[in-house]
Amino acid sequence: MFISEAFAQTAGPDPTQGLIGTMAPLVLMLVVFYFLLIRPQQQQRKKLMESIAALKKNDMVVTSGGLVGKVKSLADDEIRLELGPNVEVRVMRYAIAEVRSKTDPAPANDSKPASE
């Protein structure tokens, strides 16, 4: 009746491992994710946006729906694609998923043919 109850004390935090030791694996994992996943995807997206901005007539493109066509005309936000003979569709610029081949510029008329 006069005996007080004894409560076990819990051990405090490990003094050898501070906040830096606790957060280091998490920070390391975030850095690895950034360089292996996020950064390459951002670079690929930037490259695609540059190639879409540089589109010109007769470039071959693939839409996000899987249609492959040749660019016939360009507008601000819309592209007219030729999918086959007498088959043209209008596609929004953001629906372009891949630029397959770019047309090379025609040589200047003042250049000499290779046979001369």
MMTF fields as JSON, N, C-alpha, C and O atoms, coordinates in Angstrom:
{
  "mmtfVersion": "1.0.0",
  "mmtfProducer": "UNKNOWN",
  "numBonds": 463,
  "numAtoms": 464,
  "numGroups": 116,
  "numChains": 1,
  "numModels": 1,
  "chainsPerModel": [1],
  "groupsPerChain": [116],
  "chainIdList": ["A"],
  "bondAtomList": [4, 2, 8, 6, 12, 10, 16, 14, 20, 18, 24, 22, 28, 26, 32, 30, 36, 34, 40, 38, 44, 42, 48, 46, 52, 50, 56, 54, 60, 58, 64, 62, 68, 66, 72, 70, 76, 74, 80, 78, 84, 82, 88, 86, 92, 90, 96, 94, 100, 98, 104, 102, 108, 106, 112, 110, 116, 114, 120, 118, 124, 122, 128, 126, 132, 130, 136, 134, 140, 138, 144, 142, 148, 146, 152, 150, 156, 154, 160, 158, 164, 162, 168, 166, 172, 170, 176, 174, 180, 178, 184, 182, 188, 186, 192, 190, 196, 194, 200, 198, 204, 202, 208, 206, 212, 210, 216, 214, 220, 218, 224, 222, 228, 226, 232, 230, 236, 234, 240, 238, 244, 242, 248, 246, 252, 250, 256, 254, 260, 258, 264, 262, 268, 266, 272, 270, 276, 274, 280, 278, 284, 282, 288, 286, 292, 290, 296, 294, 300, 298, 304, 302, 308, 306, 312, 310, 316, 314, 320, 318, 324, 322, 328, 326, 332, 330, 336, 334, 340, 338, 344, 342, 348, 346, 352, 350, 356, 354, 360, 358, 364, 362, 368, 366, 372, 370, 376, 374, 380, 378, 384, 382, 388, 386, 392, 390, 396, 394, 400, 398, 404, 402, 408, 406, 412, 410, 416, 414, 420, 418, 424, 422, 428, 426, 432, 430, 436, 434, 440, 438, 444, 442, 448, 446, 452, 450, 456, 454, 460, 458],
  "bondOrderList": [1, 1, 1, 1, 1, 1, 1, 1, 1, 1, 1, 1, 1, 1, 1, 1, 1, 1, 1, 1, 1, 1, 1, 1, 1, 1, 1, 1, 1, 1, 1, 1, 1, 1, 1, 1, 1, 1, 1, 1, 1, 1, 1, 1, 1, 1, 1, 1, 1, 1, 1, 1, 1, 1, 1, 1, 1, 1, 1, 1, 1, 1, 1, 1, 1, 1, 1, 1, 1, 1, 1, 1, 1, 1, 1, 1, 1, 1, 1, 1, 1, 1, 1, 1, 1, 1, 1, 1, 1, 1, 1, 1, 1, 1, 1, 1, 1, 1, 1, 1, 1, 1, 1, 1, 1, 1, 1, 1, 1, 1, 1, 1, 1, 1, 1],
  "groupList": [{"groupName": "MET", "atomNameList": ["N", "CA", "C", "O"], "elementList": ["N", "C", "C", "O"], "formalChargeList": [0, 0, 0, 0], "bondAtomList": [1, 0, 2, 1, 3, 2], "bondOrderList": [1, 1, 2], "singleLetterCode": "M", "chemCompType": "L-PEPTIDE LINKING"}, {"groupName": "PHE", "atomNameList": ["N", "CA", "C", "O"], "elementList": ["N", "C", "C", "O"], "formalChargeList": [0, 0, 0, 0], "bondAtomList": [1, 0, 2, 1, 3, 2], "bondOrderList": [1, 1, 2], "singleLetterCode": "F", "chemCompType": "L-PEPTIDE LINKING"}, {"groupName": "ILE", "atomNameList": ["N", "CA", "C", "O"], "elementList": ["N", "C", "C", "O"], "formalChargeList": [0, 0, 0, 0], "bondAtomList": [1, 0, 2, 1, 3, 2], "bondOrderList": [1, 1, 2], "singleLetterCode": "I", "chemCompType": "L-PEPTIDE LINKING"}, {"groupName": "SER", "atomNameList": ["N", "CA", "C", "O"], "elementList": ["N", "C", "C", "O"], "formalChargeList": [0, 0, 0, 0], "bondAtomList": [1, 0, 2, 1, 3, 2], "bondOrderList": [1, 1, 2], "singleLetterCode": "S", "chemCompType": "L-PEPTIDE LINKING"}, {"groupName": "GLU", "atomNameList": ["N", "CA", "C", "O"], "elementList": ["N", "C", "C", "O"], "formalChargeList": [0, 0, 0, 0], "bondAtomList": [1, 0, 2, 1, 3, 2], "bondOrderList": [1, 1, 2], "singleLetterCode": "E", "chemCompType": "L-PEPTIDE LINKING"}, {"groupName": "ALA", "atomNameList": ["N", "CA", "C", "O"], "elementList": ["N", "C", "C", "O"], "formalChargeList": [0, 0, 0, 0], "bondAtomList": [1, 0, 2, 1, 3, 2], "bondOrderList": [1, 1, 2], "singleLetterCode": "A", "chemCompType": "L-PEPTIDE LINKING"}, {"groupName": "GLN", "atomNameList": ["N", "CA", "C", "O"], "elementList": ["N", "C", "C", "O"], "formalChargeList": [0, 0, 0, 0], "bondAtomList": [1, 0, 2, 1, 3, 2], "bondOrderList": [1, 1, 2], "singleLetterCode": "Q", "chemCompType": "L-PEPTIDE LINKING"}, {"groupName": "THR", "atomNameList": ["N", "CA", "C", "O"], "elementList": ["N", "C", "C", "O"], "formalChargeList": [0, 0, 0, 0], "bondAtomList": [1, 0, 2, 1, 3, 2], "bondOrderList": [1, 1, 2], "singleLetterCode": "T", "chemCompType": "L-PEPTIDE LINKING"}, {"groupName": "GLY", "atomNameList": ["N", "CA", "C", "O"], "elementList": ["N", "C", "C", "O"], "formalChargeList": [0, 0, 0, 0], "bondAtomList": [1, 0, 2, 1, 3, 2], "bondOrderList": [1, 1, 2], "singleLetterCode": "G", "chemCompType": "PEPTIDE LINKING"}, {"groupName": "PRO", "atomNameList": ["N", "CA", "C", "O"], "elementList": ["N", "C", "C", "O"], "formalChargeList": [0, 0, 0, 0], "bondAtomList": [1, 0, 2, 1, 3, 2], "bondOrderList": [1, 1, 2], "singleLetterCode": "P", "chemCompType": "L-PEPTIDE LINKING"}, {"groupName": "ASP", "atomNameList": ["N", "CA", "C", "O"], "elementList": ["N", "C", "C", "O"], "formalChargeList": [0, 0, 0, 0], "bondAtomList": [1, 0, 2, 1, 3, 2], "bondOrderList": [1, 1, 2], "singleLetterCode": "D", "chemCompType": "L-PEPTIDE LINKING"}, {"groupName": "LEU", "atomNameList": ["N", "CA", "C", "O"], "elementList": ["N", "C", "C", "O"], "formalChargeList": [0, 0, 0, 0], "bondAtomList": [1, 0, 2, 1, 3, 2], "bondOrderList": [1, 1, 2], "singleLetterCode": "L", "chemCompType": "L-PEPTIDE LINKING"}, {"groupName": "VAL", "atomNameList": ["N", "CA", "C", "O"], "elementList": ["N", "C", "C", "O"], "formalChargeList": [0, 0, 0, 0], "bondAtomList": [1, 0, 2, 1, 3, 2], "bondOrderList": [1, 1, 2], "singleLetterCode": "V", "chemCompType": "L-PEPTIDE LINKING"}, {"groupName": "TYR", "atomNameList": ["N", "CA", "C", "O"], "elementList": ["N", "C", "C", "O"], "formalChargeList": [0, 0, 0, 0], "bondAtomList": [1, 0, 2, 1, 3, 2], "bondOrderList": [1, 1, 2], "singleLetterCode": "Y", "chemCompType": "L-PEPTIDE LINKING"}, {"groupName": "ARG", "atomNameList": ["N", "CA", "C", "O"], "elementList": ["N", "C", "C", "O"], "formalChargeList": [0, 0, 0, 0], "bondAtomList": [1, 0, 2, 1, 3, 2], "bondOrderList": [1, 1, 2], "singleLetterCode": "R", "chemCompType": "L-PEPTIDE LINKING"}, {"groupName": "LYS", "atomNameList": ["N", "CA", "C", "O"], "elementList": ["N", "C", "C", "O"], "formalChargeList": [0, 0, 0, 0], "bondAtomList": [1, 0, 2, 1, 3, 2], "bondOrderList": [1, 1, 2], "singleLetterCode": "K", "chemCompType": "L-PEPTIDE LINKING"}, {"groupName": "ASN", "atomNameList": ["N", "CA", "C", "O"], "elementList": ["N", "C", "C", "O"], "formalChargeList": [0, 0, 0, 0], "bondAtomList": [1, 0, 2, 1, 3, 2], "bondOrderList": [1, 1, 2], "singleLetterCode": "N", "chemCompType": "L-PEPTIDE LINKING"}],
  "groupTypeList": [0, 1, 2, 3, 4, 5, 1, 5, 6, 7, 5, 8, 9, 10, 9, 7, 6, 8, 11, 2, 8, 7, 0, 5, 9, 11, 12, 11, 0, 11, 12, 12, 1, 13, 1, 11, 11, 2, 14, 9, 6, 6, 6, 6, 14, 15, 15, 11, 0, 4, 3, 2, 5, 5, 11, 15, 15, 16, 10, 0, 12, 12, 7, 3, 8, 8, 11, 12, 8, 15, 12, 15, 3, 11, 5, 10, 10, 4, 2, 14, 11, 4, 11, 8, 9, 16, 12, 4, 12, 14, 12, 0, 14, 13, 5, 2, 5, 4, 12, 14, 3, 15, 7, 10, 9, 5, 9, 5, 16, 10, 3, 15, 9, 5, 3, 4],
  "groupIdList": [1, 2, 3, 4, 5, 6, 7, 8, 9, 10, 11, 12, 13, 14, 15, 16, 17, 18, 19, 20, 21, 22, 23, 24, 25, 26, 27, 28, 29, 30, 31, 32, 33, 34, 35, 36, 37, 38, 39, 40, 41, 42, 43, 44, 45, 46, 47, 48, 49, 50, 51, 52, 53, 54, 55, 56, 57, 58, 59, 60, 61, 62, 63, 64, 65, 66, 67, 68, 69, 70, 71, 72, 73, 74, 75, 76, 77, 78, 79, 80, 81, 82, 83, 84, 85, 86, 87, 88, 89, 90, 91, 92, 93, 94, 95, 96, 97, 98, 99, 100, 101, 102, 103, 104, 105, 106, 107, 108, 109, 110, 111, 112, 113, 114, 115, 116],
  "secStructList": [7, 7, 7, 7, 7, 7, 7, 7, 7, 7, 7, 7, 7, 7, 6, 6, 1, 7, 2, 2, 2, 2, 2, 2, 2, 2, 2, 2, 2, 2, 2, 2, 2, 0, 0, 0, 0, 0, 2, 2, 2, 2, 2, 2, 2, 2, 2, 2, 2, 2, 2, 2, 2, 6, 7, 7, 6, 6, 7, 3, 3, 3, 3, 6, 6, 1, 7, 3, 3, 3, 3, 3, 3, 3, 7, 1, 1, 3, 3, 3, 3, 3, 3, 3, 6, 6, 3, 3, 3, 3, 3, 3, 4, 4, 4, 3, 3, 3, 3, 3, 3, 7, 7, 7, 7, 7, 7, 7, 6, 6, 1, 7, 7, 6, 6, 7],
  "xCoordList": [0.821, 0.0, 0.873, 0.536, 1.974, 2.872, 3.992, 4.86, 3.975, 5.016, 4.59, 3.48, 5.463, 5.141, 5.419, 6.32, 4.658, 4.834, 6.055, 6.298, 6.8, 7.989, 7.644, 7.089, 7.972, 7.726, 9.072, 10.043, 9.094, 10.331, 10.496, 9.547, 11.702, 11.97, 12.374, 13.093, 11.894, 12.289, 13.639, 13.978, 14.383, 15.685, 15.497, 14.58, 16.329, 16.273, 16.807, 17.232, 16.785, 17.31, 18.795, 19.522, 19.218, 20.629, 21.468, 21.299, 22.351, 23.105, 24.123, 24.606, 24.456, 25.443, 24.832, 25.552, 23.518, 22.849, 21.954, 20.918, 22.353, 21.605, 20.634, 20.288, 20.215, 19.265, 19.878, 19.183, 21.143, 21.807, 21.86, 21.604, 22.182, 22.233, 20.873, 20.775, 19.827, 18.476, 18.005, 17.339, 18.34, 17.842, 18.724, 18.28, 19.947, 20.885, 20.362, 20.464, 19.809, 19.31, 18.168, 18.083, 17.296, 16.182, 16.693, 16.233, 17.628, 18.192, 18.927, 18.808, 19.682, 20.403, 19.43, 19.689, 18.328, 17.332, 16.686, 16.447, 16.408, 15.827, 16.797, 16.376, 18.066, 19.071, 19.162, 19.241, 19.15, 19.201, 17.966, 18.089, 16.78, 15.56, 15.611, 15.169, 16.15, 16.221, 17.095, 16.695, 18.281, 19.195, 18.836, 19.217, 18.129, 17.777, 16.399, 16.17, 15.479, 14.121, 13.66, 13.211, 13.762, 13.149, 13.921, 13.323, 15.218, 16.025, 16.004, 15.816, 16.189, 16.116, 14.748, 14.661, 13.688, 12.357, 12.16, 11.536, 12.681, 12.59, 13.363, 12.897, 14.549, 15.346, 14.656, 14.674, 14.053, 13.345, 12.139, 11.879, 11.406, 10.251, 10.689, 10.034, 11.796, 12.303, 12.702, 12.419, 13.354, 13.766, 12.547, 12.557, 11.493, 10.269, 9.603, 9.139, 9.552, 8.926, 9.708, 9.11, 11.032, 11.837, 11.593, 11.501, 11.487, 11.266, 9.859, 9.661, 8.882, 7.52, 7.49, 6.812, 8.211, 8.251, 8.958, 8.681, 9.868, 10.631, 10.023, 10.673, 8.807, 8.181, 8.022, 7.807, 8.132, 7.874, 7.192, 7.037, 6.802, 6.069, 6.896, 8.116, 6.239, 6.786, 7.561, 8.202, 7.526, 8.11, 7.17, 5.949, 7.74, 6.941, 6.793, 7.785, 5.568, 5.305, 4.397, 3.708, 4.415, 3.521, 2.698, 3.248, 1.383, 0.525, 0.45, 0.899, -0.115, -0.251, -1.246, -1.248, -2.081, -3.012, -2.421, -3.069, -1.19, -0.516, -0.62, -0.172, -1.194, -1.291, 0.048, 0.656, 0.496, 1.744, 1.372, 0.633, 1.88, 1.531, 2.588, 3.555, 2.375, 3.288, 2.624, 1.44, 3.389, 2.86, 2.583, 3.469, 1.348, 0.966, 0.923, 1.342, 0.419, 0.391, 0.419, 0.049, 0.866, 1.014, 0.24, 0.19, -0.357, -0.988, -0.42, 0.485, -0.946, -0.417, -0.525, 0.459, -1.707, -1.905, -2.399, -2.761, -2.411, -2.994, -2.088, -1.44, -2.061, -1.262, -2.168, -2.997, -2.004, -2.767, -1.82, -0.764, -2.231, -1.416, -2.05, -3.272, -1.203, -1.661, -1.322, -0.154, -2.363, -2.169, -2.025, -1.396, -2.595, -2.529, -2.993, -3.254, -3.101, -3.595, -5.017, -5.914, -5.208, -6.51, -7.082, -8.3, -6.242, -6.701, -5.904, -4.711, -6.585, -5.944, -6.725, -7.954, -6.006, -6.633, -5.991, -4.846, -6.753, -6.233, -5.929, -6.751, -4.732, -4.271, -3.742, -3.107, -4.006, -3.457, -1.964, -1.524, -1.192, 0.264, 0.643, 1.597, -0.089, 0.277, 0.014, 0.429, -0.67, -0.943, 0.178, 0.101, 1.216, 2.354, 3.227, 3.669, 3.47, 4.257, 5.698, 6.59, 5.932, 7.285, 7.439, 6.517, 8.6, 8.937, 9.875, 11.015, 9.386, 10.14, 11.316, 12.456, 11.047, 12.136, 11.907, 10.787, 12.975, 12.921, 13.392, 14.305, 12.781, 13.2, 14.462, 14.588, 15.379, 16.603, 16.303, 15.513, 16.916, 16.684, 17.22, 18.231, 16.543, 16.962, 18.275, 18.473, 19.168, 20.427, 20.178, 19.197, 21.066, 20.937, 21.161, 21.886, 20.545, 20.652, 22.028, 22.385, 22.809, 24.121, 25.204, 26.349, 24.853, 25.872, 26.028, 25.063, 27.237, 27.518, 27.199, 27.399, 26.72, 26.493, 27.803, 28.863, 27.749, 28.947, 29.665, 30.859, 28.976, 29.576, 30.507, 31.334, 30.406, 31.281, 32.593, 33.425],
  "yCoordList": [-1.178, 0.0, 1.252, 2.238, 1.225, 2.363, 2.241, 3.11, 1.175, 0.972, 1.703, 1.495, 2.558, 3.275, 2.378, 1.54, 2.573, 1.768, 2.271, 3.475, 1.347, 1.706, 1.619, 0.621, 2.655, 2.684, 2.587, 3.252, 1.758, 1.619, 2.839, 3.3, 3.342, 4.485, 3.988, 3.0, 4.697, 4.355, 4.987, 6.041, 4.343, 4.879, 6.082, 6.092, 7.076, 8.275, 7.982, 6.863, 8.976, 8.766, 8.457, 8.886, 7.71, 7.322, 8.583, 9.253, 8.908, 10.157, 10.115, 11.161, 8.926, 8.849, 9.128, 9.448, 9.013, 9.221, 10.444, 10.397, 11.523, 12.764, 12.891, 11.91, 14.101, 14.388, 14.087, 13.604, 14.361, 14.121, 12.631, 12.214, 11.841, 10.397, 9.799, 8.799, 10.403, 9.912, 10.295, 9.5, 11.495, 12.009, 11.638, 11.758, 11.195, 10.917, 9.875, 10.112, 8.741, 7.777, 8.338, 8.056, 9.127, 9.716, 10.709, 10.703, 11.548, 12.527, 11.821, 12.211, 10.79, 10.024, 9.382, 9.368, 8.859, 8.233, 9.275, 8.994, 10.463, 11.522, 11.959, 12.205, 12.058, 12.439, 11.388, 11.723, 10.122, 9.039, 9.068, 8.921, 9.254, 9.336, 10.504, 10.382, 11.646, 12.805, 12.52, 12.805, 11.963, 11.753, 10.548, 10.52, 9.566, 8.393, 8.478, 7.858, 9.227, 9.259, 10.638, 10.793, 11.615, 12.917, 13.708, 14.197, 13.843, 14.657, 14.136, 14.937, 12.824, 12.348, 12.583, 12.881, 12.452, 12.678, 14.152, 14.46, 15.062, 16.486, 16.832, 17.625, 16.236, 16.496, 15.957, 16.606, 14.787, 14.208, 15.067, 15.281, 15.558, 16.415, 17.725, 18.209, 18.298, 19.546, 19.347, 20.198, 18.232, 17.925, 17.766, 18.238, 17.103, 16.937, 18.283, 18.536, 19.147, 20.451, 21.3, 22.043, 21.195, 21.933, 21.405, 22.192, 20.091, 19.535, 19.842, 20.005, 19.924, 20.297, 21.761, 22.121, 22.6, 24.027, 24.244, 25.223, 23.339, 23.486, 22.695, 22.528, 22.213, 21.445, 22.301, 23.51, 21.653, 22.335, 21.358, 20.174, 21.868, 21.077, 19.861, 19.955, 18.732, 17.441, 16.676, 15.676, 17.105, 16.307, 15.148, 15.298, 13.999, 12.842, 12.86, 13.0, 12.72, 12.756, 11.6, 11.004, 11.302, 10.307, 11.026, 11.744, 10.839, 11.463, 10.586, 9.44, 11.13, 10.36, 9.218, 8.283, 9.277, 8.196, 7.122, 6.106, 7.329, 6.328, 6.546, 5.698, 7.654, 7.94, 8.478, 9.341, 7.965, 8.421, 9.199, 8.701, 10.413, 11.225, 12.239, 12.439, 12.881, 13.907, 15.26, 15.432, 16.215, 17.55, 18.241, 18.365, 18.688, 19.42, 20.921, 21.695, 21.342, 22.765, 22.944, 22.05, 24.118, 24.429, 25.688, 26.635, 25.689, 26.886, 27.08, 26.355, 28.049, 28.323, 27.118, 26.721, 26.537, 25.421, 24.156, 23.181, 24.176, 23.075, 22.691, 23.54, 21.396, 20.879, 20.041, 19.275, 20.192, 19.36, 18.26, 18.534, 17.003, 15.847, 15.103, 14.978, 14.61, 13.735, 12.305, 11.952, 11.491, 10.106, 9.168, 8.116, 9.535, 8.731, 9.585, 10.776, 8.998, 9.776, 10.267, 9.475, 11.555, 12.203, 11.99, 12.037, 11.758, 11.617, 12.595, 12.405, 13.644, 14.64, 14.787, 14.715, 14.993, 15.23, 16.454, 16.801, 17.095, 18.215, 17.707, 17.032, 18.039, 17.558, 18.753, 19.645, 18.761, 19.808, 19.552, 18.402, 20.616, 20.472, 19.609, 18.835, 19.731, 18.968, 17.472, 16.685, 17.063, 15.65, 14.961, 13.759, 15.702, 15.097, 14.406, 15.036, 13.115, 12.342, 12.166, 12.002, 12.199, 11.943, 12.567, 12.534, 13.131, 13.618, 12.576, 12.436, 11.837, 10.704, 11.147, 10.769, 11.941, 12.368, 13.81, 14.239, 14.521, 15.908, 15.981, 15.261, 16.834, 16.999, 17.847, 18.818, 17.475, 18.243, 19.431, 19.309, 20.569, 21.717, 21.438, 20.756, 21.965, 21.771, 22.514, 23.597, 21.953, 22.646, 23.919, 24.028, 24.866, 26.136, 25.923, 25.013, 26.755, 26.619, 26.981, 26.593, 27.713, 28.135, 27.073, 27.262, 25.96, 24.926, 24.069, 23.84, 23.603, 22.809, 21.338, 20.866, 20.622, 19.183, 18.458, 18.964, 17.29, 16.537, 15.981, 15.69, 15.832, 15.244, 16.211, 15.769, 17.497, 18.466, 18.643, 19.423],
  "zCoordList": [0.0, 0.0, 0.0, -0.656, 0.717, 0.717, -0.308, -0.389, -1.084, -2.079, -3.352, -3.841, -3.894, -5.132, -6.34, -6.322, -7.336, -8.535, -9.3, -9.388, -9.837, -10.611, -12.088, -12.548, -12.818, -14.254, -14.967, -14.607, -15.96, -16.731, -17.626, -18.261, -17.662, -18.518, -19.904, -20.051, -20.902, -22.272, -22.563, -22.024, -23.402, -23.771, -24.68, -25.501, -24.554, -25.379, -26.774, -27.061, -27.626, -28.975, -28.942, -28.047, -29.929, -30.018, -30.251, -31.27, -29.337, -29.483, -30.612, -31.044, -31.095, -32.171, -33.529, -34.474, -33.645, -34.937, -34.811, -34.149, -35.44, -35.362, -36.528, -37.186, -36.759, -37.833, -39.199, -40.093, -39.369, -40.658, -40.957, -42.086, -39.974, -40.175, -40.479, -41.191, -39.947, -40.198, -41.598, -42.261, -42.054, -43.331, -44.522, -45.663, -44.292, -45.384, -46.373, -47.577, -45.946, -46.937, -47.787, -48.982, -47.17, -47.915, -48.959, -50.101, -48.573, -49.508, -50.635, -51.796, -50.304, -51.317, -52.308, -53.512, -51.813, -52.684, -53.612, -54.786, -53.092, -53.933, -55.03, -56.16, -54.717, -55.712, -56.81, -57.992, -56.42, -57.414, -58.302, -59.518, -57.732, -58.529, -59.5, -60.642, -59.054, -59.925, -61.137, -62.266, -60.92, -62.033, -62.899, -64.07, -62.384, -63.18, -63.818, -64.856, -63.227, -63.745, -64.2, -65.335, -63.355, -63.622, -64.67, -65.629, -64.511, -65.431, -66.867, -67.782, -67.114, -68.502, -69.139, -70.33, -68.355, -68.896, -69.25, -70.265, -68.433, -68.736, -70.003, -70.82, -70.169, -71.364, -72.614, -73.66, -72.512, -73.651, -74.026, -75.21, -73.038, -73.291, -73.945, -74.868, -73.467, -74.037, -75.496, -76.339, -75.794, -77.166, -78.075, -79.212, -77.579, -78.358, -78.622, -79.734, -77.616, -77.801, -78.806, -79.585, -78.795, -79.774, -81.186, -82.128, -81.343, -82.676, -83.173, -84.377, -82.285, -82.691, -83.102, -84.064, -82.39, -82.745, -84.084, -84.777, -84.453, -85.693, -86.853, -87.885, -86.707, -87.785, -89.032, -88.953, -90.178, -91.44, -92.393, -92.094, -93.505, -94.493, -94.917, -95.048, -95.128, -95.57, -94.499, -94.822, -93.241, -92.162, -91.838, -91.898, -91.497, -91.096, -89.578, -88.862, -89.082, -87.65, -87.246, -88.075, -85.949, -85.363, -84.309, -83.474, -84.341, -83.345, -82.1, -82.108, -81.044, -79.813, -79.982, -79.181, -80.998, -81.293, -82.182, -82.436, -82.665, -83.469, -84.965, -85.737, -85.395, -86.827, -87.325, -86.691, -88.453, -89.061, -90.314, -91.163, -90.429, -91.582, -91.914, -91.179, -93.056, -93.558, -93.347, -93.639, -92.84, -92.577, -93.905, -94.751, -94.075, -95.289, -95.057, -95.918, -93.898, -93.585, -92.071, -91.31, -91.664, -90.25, -89.908, -90.693, -88.737, -88.187, -86.781, -86.369, -86.056, -84.718, -83.797, -83.172, -83.709, -82.788, -83.483, -82.825, -84.79, -85.549, -86.719, -87.331, -87.01, -88.123, -89.004, -88.513, -90.31, -91.246, -91.738, -92.31, -91.499, -91.879, -93.032, -93.115, -93.924, -94.993, -94.573, -94.418, -94.393, -93.968, -95.151, -95.039, -96.271, -97.478, -98.636, -98.462, -99.821, -100.958, -100.698, -100.409, -100.802, -100.608, -99.211, -99.041, -98.212, -96.827, -95.968, -95.733, -95.503, -94.66, -93.371, -93.367, -92.275, -90.98, -90.344, -90.634, -89.472, -88.699, -87.303, -86.683, -86.81, -85.508, -84.723, -85.284, -83.435, -82.575, -82.381, -82.384, -82.212, -82.064, -80.868, -80.945, -79.765, -78.573, -78.732, -77.881, -79.808, -80.042, -80.812, -81.063, -81.189, -81.873, -80.826, -79.866, -81.014, -80.052, -80.497, -79.665, -81.812, -82.315, -83.69, -84.505, -83.941, -85.277, -85.864, -85.422, -86.874, -87.422, -88.269, -88.001, -89.282, -90.166, -90.557, -90.833, -90.572, -91.006, -92.447, -92.85, -93.199, -94.587, -94.613, -93.867, -95.466, -95.629, -96.532, -97.467, -96.27, -97.135, -98.541, -98.708, -99.524, -100.91, -101.143, -100.593, -101.945, -102.216, -103.005, -103.74, -102.846, -103.544, -105.042, -105.443, -105.852, -107.304, -107.823, -108.935, -107.047, -107.514, -107.284, -107.696, -106.631, -106.419, -107.672, -108.401, -107.912, -109.102, -108.835, -107.716, -109.813, -109.638, -109.406, -109.776, -108.803, -108.449, -109.697, -109.627, -110.813, -112.009, -112.727, -113.524, -112.479, -113.165, -112.491, -112.955]
}
